[in-house]
Amino acid sequence: MTRRLEIVSAVASWATLTHGWRRAALAFVAGALSALAMPPFSLWPILALTLPVAVWLIDGAAGATRTRTALIAAGVGWCFGFGYFLAGLWWIGSAFLVDADVFGWLLPFAVTGLPALLATTTAAAFALACALWRPGWRRVLVFAAALGLGELARGHVFTGFPWNSFGYALADQAWLGQFASVVGVEGLTFVALAIFSAPAVLADPRPAGRFLALAGAALAGLAVFGAIRLSLAEPRFDETLAVRAIQPEIPQDMKSQDAQGGAILDAYIALTDEARGPDRRGFADAKLVVWPESAFPFLLSRSPEALSRIGDNLPAGSVLVTGAVRAERKREEDAATFWNAVHMIGDDGSILATYDKIHLVPFGEYLPFQATMDALGFEAVTRQRGGFAAGSRRALITLPGGRRFRPLICYEAIFPEEVAADERPDFILNVTNDAWFGRTPGPYQHAAQARVRSIEQGLPMVRSANGGVSFVIDAYGRNVASLDLGVRGVVDAKLPLAIEPTLYVATHGLLYPLFPLAFGVFAWRRRREAV
């Protein structure tokens, strides 16, 4: 044990004394390795190695003038964040290769530009932590609070992008992730940062053994809480509501071609209907059929033939929910406005309900600073000139049998607040098109983050992805039926039932700010004692 402490102390001393480009490189590597905690790798214990390095690097920033100290800490934070986001989000560049002739030149800017921008939040967080820094175990809580606040800001500033928030390292684990039902993924982020930063105290002159033991007990407590919660939860289903979600695996370049519209509709109908056998009857097996986001390269609402074909295949009382682009003109001479939408279609081929996506993807579905971008000749990656308009309200859609669902389109599912509505739904329905990103970590990360919404809300989820991960999960995030990335097929299941609203729902997600507040009080009291 003494030998191990000596090794840790030597590593900490080296990290603390590192400066210049070596300090920047060490921060970058620590951040990049931290990305392995996220799906599909899910090597979450690695954070217990990388986050202490971040703490020691901030230790090394102390001792200079206040301004210089803040600048050093911010630089360390930016390098750490840039490494983390570059390693975790490089797959975004795949979307620019779908139409490489038009967007290929943007690939290096997208792959490095987004991580560079997101890293500004970690830079600010490290600078804040350094401003409150004090020796001993309290600095770990300060670090967790400051970086947790940075992550919180990243999820909300400029429309937000909370992808791969550190809490998902815990939330992706069946037992450890159940605490999201209490504090959400935001609260889990603070907990994860505090727990996995704790080993930094092993290098202190007087290691805080009790604090380290408390961190270990907290991790064990999460596992026990999750194990008990899951052991007491018996799966329950609505036996009258059979669901079929398809995963067609249609290449994105094919989905973008107007001439392929008929072939794509044929493929959807054939895939939905092909699951026949002694106990299967194609469409007739399902009361709810789900097709993925932006399913067609044409406007479904303006294609009576396509709607008629869908209605002809649906048995009486069944409905189909599909992603589709829709358009409207206020006047004949006006340019059309487009929405990324979800339609529910009845057995007579009529559109019974529509939801328009609210939370759009910057540069993917709309262009910030639209007028300037248009003047420069830019367009959204979806090739929708002028981009999509945002929907006006969160909506619930009611099935013929009375069950209500909250539709979430694509990356709306990574925002916890997007599930909220005036009334509580019976389940969440997520349609997405991850074919943009091929067989990369992106679709796995997307599916894992969507899964946490079920744990937070206590609601089951039905997910149909084209080129992604499709599933039906219960209100605890447990898998009922699923298809892995790259597999073409259907997901068949009875709809799991919702449970009583979780504590996270009952408190409107307001428990998680207690974590940084408590950590900040510790730091403030310590500063008062030191004066």
C-alpha positions in Angstrom: 0.0 0.0 0.0 2.8 2.4 0.9 4.5 1.7 -2.5 1.2 2.5 -4.3 0.9 5.8 -2.5 4.4 6.6 -3.4 3.6 6.0 -7.1 0.5 8.2 -6.9 2.4 10.9 -5.1 5.1 10.8 -7.8 2.5 11.1 -10.6 0.7 13.9 -8.8 4.0 15.8 -8.3 4.9 15.4 -11.9 1.5 16.6 -13.1 1.5 19.5 -10.7 5.0 20.7 -11.7 4.4 20.2 -15.5 4.2 23.5 -17.4 4.1 24.9 -20.9 3.2 22.6 -23.8 3.7 19.5 -21.6 0.9 20.7 -19.2 -1.4 21.4 -22.2 -0.6 17.9 -23.7 -1.2 16.2 -20.3 -4.6 18.0 -19.9 -5.6 17.0 -23.5 -4.7 13.4 -23.0 -6.5 13.2 -19.7 -9.6 14.7 -21.4 -9.4 12.4 -24.4 -9.1 9.3 -22.2 -12.1 10.4 -20.2 -14.2 10.0 -23.3 -13.8 6.2 -22.9 -16.2 6.4 -20.0 -19.0 7.0 -22.6 -20.8 4.4 -24.8 -20.0 2.3 -26.6 -16.9 1.7 -24.5 -18.5 2.5 -21.1 -15.1 2.2 -19.3 -16.4 4.5 -16.5 -13.7 3.6 -13.9 -11.2 5.4 -16.1 -12.6 8.7 -14.7 -10.9 7.8 -11.4 -7.6 8.1 -13.2 -8.2 11.1 -15.4 -10.2 13.4 -13.2 -7.5 13.4 -10.4 -5.0 14.5 -13.0 -7.2 17.5 -13.7 -7.2 18.3 -10.0 -3.4 18.0 -9.8 -3.1 20.3 -12.9 -5.2 22.9 -11.1 -2.9 22.5 -8.1 0.0 23.4 -10.3 -1.7 26.6 -11.4 -1.8 28.0 -7.8 1.0 30.2 -6.4 1.1 32.8 -9.2 -0.8 36.1 -9.3 -4.6 35.8 -9.2 -4.9 36.7 -12.9 -2.1 34.4 -14.0 -3.5 31.6 -11.9 -6.9 32.0 -13.5 -5.5 32.1 -17.0 -3.4 28.9 -16.4 -6.4 27.1 -15.0 -8.6 28.2 -17.9 -5.9 27.0 -20.3 -5.7 23.6 -18.6 -9.5 23.4 -18.6 -9.7 24.2 -22.3 -7.2 21.6 -23.2 -8.9 19.0 -21.1 -12.3 19.8 -22.6 -10.9 19.9 -26.1 -9.5 16.5 -25.7 -12.7 15.2 -24.1 -15.0 16.5 -26.8 -12.7 15.7 -29.7 -12.4 12.1 -28.7 -16.1 11.8 -27.9 -17.6 13.7 -30.8 -15.2 13.1 -33.8 -18.0 11.0 -35.4 -20.0 14.2 -36.2 -17.7 14.6 -39.2 -19.5 11.6 -40.8 -22.5 13.7 -41.6 -20.4 16.0 -43.8 -19.4 13.0 -45.9 -23.0 12.1 -46.9 -22.9 14.9 -49.5 -19.2 15.3 -49.6 -19.2 17.4 -52.8 -21.0 20.2 -51.0 -20.1 19.8 -47.3 -16.9 17.7 -47.3 -14.7 20.8 -47.0 -16.4 21.7 -43.7 -15.5 18.4 -42.1 -12.2 19.4 -40.4 -13.8 22.6 -39.2 -16.8 20.8 -37.7 -14.7 18.0 -36.1 -12.4 20.5 -34.4 -14.6 23.6 -34.2 -17.4 22.1 -32.1 -15.0 20.6 -29.5 -13.1 23.9 -29.4 -16.3 25.8 -28.7 -17.6 23.4 -26.1 -14.2 23.4 -24.3 -14.8 27.1 -23.4 -17.2 25.8 -20.7 -14.6 23.6 -19.1 -12.1 26.5 -19.3 -14.5 28.7 -17.4 -15.2 25.9 -14.9 -11.5 25.2 -14.2 -10.9 29.0 -13.7 -13.8 29.2 -11.3 -12.5 26.1 -9.4 -9.1 27.7 -9.1 -10.6 30.9 -7.7 -12.1 28.9 -4.8 -9.1 26.5 -4.5 -8.0 25.3 -1.1 -5.7 22.4 0.0 -7.1 19.1 1.0 -10.3 17.2 0.3 -12.4 20.3 -0.1 -10.8 21.2 -3.4 -12.3 18.0 -4.8 -15.8 19.2 -4.0 -14.9 22.6 -5.4 -13.7 21.0 -8.6 -16.9 18.9 -8.8 -19.1 21.9 -8.2 -17.4 24.1 -10.7 -17.1 21.6 -13.5 -20.7 20.4 -12.8 -21.9 24.0 -13.2 -19.9 24.2 -16.4 -21.7 21.1 -17.7 -25.0 22.5 -16.6 -24.3 25.7 -18.6 -23.2 23.6 -21.6 -26.7 22.0 -21.6 -28.5 25.3 -21.7 -26.4 28.1 -23.2 -27.0 28.9 -26.9 -29.8 26.3 -27.2 -27.6 23.8 -25.3 -25.6 20.7 -26.1 -25.4 18.4 -23.1 -24.1 15.5 -25.1 -21.8 13.2 -23.1 -22.3 15.0 -19.8 -20.2 13.2 -17.2 -23.3 11.9 -15.4 -23.9 9.5 -18.3 -20.8 7.5 -17.1 -23.0 6.4 -14.2 -26.4 6.6 -15.9 -25.4 4.1 -18.5 -24.9 1.4 -15.8 -28.1 -0.4 -14.8 -27.6 -0.2 -11.0 -25.7 3.1 -10.8 -28.0 4.9 -13.1 -31.2 4.5 -11.2 -30.3 7.5 -9.0 -31.3 9.6 -12.0 -34.9 9.0 -10.9 -34.0 11.3 -8.0 -31.7 14.0 -9.3 -31.6 13.4 -13.0 -28.5 13.2 -15.1 -27.5 16.7 -14.0 -27.3 15.6 -10.4 -25.5 12.4 -11.4 -22.9 14.6 -13.1 -22.0 16.3 -9.8 -22.0 13.0 -8.0 -19.7 11.4 -10.7 -17.3 14.3 -10.6 -17.0 14.2 -6.8 -16.6 10.4 -6.6 -14.1 10.0 -9.4 -12.0 13.1 -8.4 -11.6 11.8 -4.9 -8.5 9.7 -5.6 -6.6 13.0 -6.0 -6.4 13.2 -2.2 -4.2 10.1 -2.1 -1.2 12.3 -3.1 -1.8 14.8 -0.3 0.8 15.0 2.5 -1.9 13.8 4.8 -4.3 11.7 2.7 -7.9 12.2 3.7 -8.8 8.6 4.1 -12.2 9.2 5.5 -13.1 11.4 2.5 -11.9 8.7 0.1 -13.9 6.1 2.0 -16.9 8.3 1.8 -16.6 8.6 -1.9 -16.3 4.8 -2.2 -19.4 4.4 0.1 -21.3 6.9 -2.1 -20.5 4.8 -5.2 -21.6 1.6 -3.4 -24.7 3.4 -2.2 -25.7 4.2 -5.7 -25.3 0.6 -6.6 -27.4 -0.6 -3.6 -30.1 1.9 -4.3 -30.3 0.8 -7.9 -30.2 -2.9 -7.1 -33.1 -2.5 -4.6 -35.1 -0.3 -7.0 -34.8 -2.8 -9.8 -35.4 -5.9 -7.6 -38.7 -4.4 -6.4 -39.8 -3.5 -9.9 -41.8 -6.2 -11.6 -42.3 -5.7 -15.4 -45.9 -4.7 -16.3 -47.3 -4.4 -19.7 -50.4 -3.2 -21.5 -51.4 -6.5 -23.1 -53.8 -4.7 -25.5 -51.1 -2.5 -27.1 -48.6 -4.3 -29.3 -45.9 -2.1 -30.7 -43.7 -2.6 -33.8 -40.8 -0.2 -34.4 -38.8 -0.7 -37.6 -35.1 -0.1 -38.2 -34.8 0.0 -42.0 -31.0 0.8 -42.2 -31.6 2.9 -45.4 -28.4 4.7 -46.4 -28.6 8.5 -45.9 -27.5 9.3 -49.5 -30.5 7.2 -50.7 -32.9 9.0 -48.3 -31.9 12.3 -49.8 -32.9 11.4 -53.4 -36.4 12.4 -54.5 -36.5 9.6 -57.1 -36.0 7.0 -54.3 -39.3 7.9 -52.5 -41.3 5.1 -53.9 -38.6 2.5 -53.2 -38.2 3.8 -49.7 -41.9 3.5 -49.0 -41.9 0.0 -50.4 -39.0 -0.9 -48.1 -40.8 0.3 -45.0 -44.0 -1.5 -45.9 -42.2 -4.7 -46.8 -40.1 -4.6 -43.6 -43.1 -3.9 -41.4 -45.0 -6.7 -43.0 -42.3 -9.3 -43.5 -42.3 -10.6 -39.9 -44.7 -13.3 -40.7 -44.8 -16.9 -39.5 -47.0 -19.4 -37.7 -47.7 -16.8 -34.9 -47.1 -13.5 -36.9 -49.4 -11.6 -39.2 -47.3 -8.7 -40.4 -49.0 -5.3 -39.8 -51.9 -7.1 -38.0 -49.5 -7.9 -35.1 -49.3 -4.3 -34.0 -51.7 -1.6 -32.8 -48.9 0.9 -33.0 -46.4 0.9 -35.9 -43.4 3.3 -35.7 -41.2 4.4 -38.6 -38.1 6.6 -38.1 -37.4 10.4 -38.4 -37.6 12.1 -41.8 -38.7 8.8 -43.3 -39.3 10.1 -46.8 -37.6 12.3 -49.4 -41.1 13.7 -50.2 -43.8 15.5 -48.3 -46.0 12.7 -46.9 -48.9 15.1 -46.1 -49.1 16.1 -49.8 -48.9 12.5 -51.1 -52.4 11.0 -51.0 -51.1 7.9 -52.8 -48.5 7.2 -50.0 -51.1 7.9 -47.3 -53.6 5.6 -49.0 -51.0 2.8 -49.2 -50.2 3.1 -45.5 -53.9 3.1 -44.6 -54.6 0.0 -46.7 -51.9 -1.9 -44.8 -53.1 -0.9 -41.3 -55.7 -3.1 -39.7 -58.8 -1.5 -38.2 -58.0 0.4 -35.0 -54.2 0.5 -35.7 -52.1 3.6 -36.3 -48.7 4.4 -37.7 -46.4 7.1 -36.3 -43.7 8.3 -38.6 -41.2 11.1 -39.0 -41.7 13.3 -42.0 -41.0 16.7 -43.3 -44.1 18.9 -43.7 -44.5 22.3 -45.4 -47.0 25.2 -45.4 -47.4 28.5 -47.3 -49.4 31.4 -45.8 -50.0 32.7 -49.3 -49.4 31.1 -52.7 -46.7 33.6 -53.6 -44.8 33.1 -50.3 -41.9 30.7 -49.8 -42.8 27.5 -48.0 -42.0 27.0 -44.3 -40.7 23.5 -43.5 -40.9 21.6 -40.2 -39.3 18.3 -39.1 -42.4 16.6 -37.9 -44.1 13.5 -36.7 -47.4 12.3 -38.1 -49.9 9.8 -36.7 -51.8 8.1 -39.5 -55.0 6.2 -39.1 -56.2 3.0 -40.8 -58.1 5.2 -43.4 -54.9 6.9 -44.4 -55.7 10.2 -42.8 -53.3 12.2 -40.6 -54.8 12.2 -37.1 -52.2 14.3 -35.3 -48.9 16.1 -36.0 -46.0 17.3 -33.8 -43.3 19.7 -35.0 -39.8 19.4 -33.6 -39.0 22.2 -31.2 -35.3 21.8 -30.4 -33.5 22.0 -33.7 -29.9 21.1 -34.4 -27.8 24.2 -35.1 -26.1 24.0 -38.6 -27.8 20.6 -39.2 -31.5 21.8 -39.3 -31.1 25.5 -39.1 -28.4 28.2 -39.5 -27.7 30.6 -36.7 -27.5 34.2 -38.0 -29.7 33.0 -40.9 -29.5 36.1 -43.0 -25.7 36.3 -42.9 -25.3 32.6 -43.6 -27.7 32.7 -46.5 -25.9 35.7 -48.0 -22.6 33.7 -47.8 -24.2 30.7 -49.6 -24.3 28.4 -46.6 -27.1 25.9 -46.0 -28.0 23.4 -43.4 -26.5 19.9 -43.6 -30.0 18.6 -44.2 -30.0 20.5 -47.5 -33.2 22.2 -46.5 -32.8 25.7 -48.0 -33.5 28.2 -45.2 -33.5 25.4 -42.7 -36.5 24.1 -40.6 -38.8 26.2 -38.5 -39.1 25.3 -34.8 -42.4 23.9 -33.5 -44.4 26.1 -31.1 -45.3 23.8 -28.3 -44.6 20.5 -26.6 -47.5 18.2 -27.3 -49.0 14.9 -26.3 -50.6 12.6 -29.0 -53.4 10.3 -28.0 -53.7 6.9 -29.5 -57.2 5.5 -30.4 -57.2 3.4 -27.3 -56.5 6.4 -25.0 -52.8 6.0 -24.3 -50.9 9.2 -24.7 -47.3 9.7 -25.8 -44.8 12.5 -25.8 -43.0 12.6 -29.2 -39.3 13.4 -29.3 -37.6 13.8 -32.6 -33.9 13.0 -32.8 -31.7 14.8 -30.3 -34.6 16.3 -28.4 -34.2 13.1 -26.4 -30.9 14.3 -24.9 -32.6 17.2 -23.1 -34.3 16.2 -19.9 -36.6 19.2 -19.9 -38.0 18.3 -23.3 -40.2 15.5 -21.9 -42.2 17.9 -19.8 -45.7 18.8 -20.9 -48.9 20.2 -19.3 -50.0 16.6 -18.6 -48.0 13.4 -18.0 -47.9 11.0 -21.0 -48.1 7.2 -20.7 -44.9 6.7 -22.7 -42.2 8.5 -24.7 -41.9 7.9 -28.4 -38.5 8.8 -30.0 -37.9 8.7 -33.7 -34.4 9.5 -35.1 -32.2 9.1 -38.1 -28.6 8.2 -37.0 -27.7 7.0 -40.5 -25.9 10.3 -40.8 -23.2 9.0 -38.6 -22.7 5.4 -39.8 -21.3 2.7 -37.5 -19.5 5.1 -35.1 -19.9 5.7 -31.4 -22.5 8.5 -32.1 -25.6 6.3 -32.4 -24.7 4.3 -29.3 -24.2 7.5 -27.3 -27.5 8.9 -28.6 -29.4 5.7 -27.6 -27.8 5.6 -24.1 -28.8 9.2 -23.4 -32.3 8.7 -24.6 -32.6 5.7 -22.3 -31.9 7.9 -19.3 -35.1 10.0 -20.0 -37.1 6.9 -19.1 -35.3 6.5 -15.8 -35.7 10.2 -14.9 -39.4 10.3 -15.8 -40.6 6.8 -14.8 -41.9 6.3 -18.4 -41.4 3.6 -21.0 -39.9 4.5 -24.3 -40.5 3.3 -27.9 -37.6 4.2 -30.2 -37.4 3.8 -34.0 -34.1 4.7 -35.6 -32.9 4.5 -39.2 -29.3 3.4 -39.0 -29.3 3.6 -35.2 -30.3 1.7 -32.2 -34.0 0.9 -31.9 -35.7 -0.4 -28.8 -38.6 -0.7 -26.4 -37.6 -0.1 -22.8 -39.6 0.0 -19.5 -39.9 2.8 -17.0 -36.6 1.8 -15.4 -34.6 1.9 -18.6 -34.5 -1.9 -18.9 -34.5 -3.4 -22.3 -37.6 -5.2 -23.4 -36.7 -5.6 -27.1 -34.1 -4.0 -29.2 -32.0 -4.0 -32.4 -28.3 -3.2 -32.4 -26.6 -0.7 -34.7 -26.3 -2.0 -38.3 -29.1 -4.6 -38.0 -32.1 -4.3 -40.3 -35.3 -5.5 -38.8 -38.3 -4.8 -36.4 -38.7 -4.5 -32.7 -41.9 -6.2 -31.4 -43.1 -5.8 -27.8 -46.1 -5.1 -25.7 -46.0 -1.5 -24.3 -44.5 -1.4 -20.8 -46.6 0.5 -18.3 -45.5 3.8 -16.7 -44.9 4.0 -12.9 -45.7 6.7 -10.4 -43.9 10.0 -11.1 -40.3 9.8 -9.8 -38.9 12.2 -7.2 -37.1 13.9 -10.1 -40.5 14.6 -11.7 -42.2 15.5 -8.4 -39.5 18.1 -7.6 -39.4 19.3 -11.3 -35.7 18.4 -11.4 -34.8 21.0 -8.9 -32.9 18.7 -6.5 -29.6 18.7 -8.5 -28.7 22.4 -7.8 -28.4 21.4 -4.1 -25.2 19.6 -5.0 -23.1 22.5 -6.2 -24.7 24.7 -3.5 -23.6 22.3 -0.8 -20.1 22.0 -2.3 -19.9 25.8 -2.6 -20.8 26.2 1.1 -18.0 23.9 2.0 -15.6 26.0 0.0 -16.9 29.3 1.3 -16.6 28.2 4.9 -13.1 27.0 4.3 -12.2 30.4 2.8 -13.7 32.2 5.9 -11.7 30.0 8.2 -8.5 30.7 6.3 -8.9 34.5 6.6 
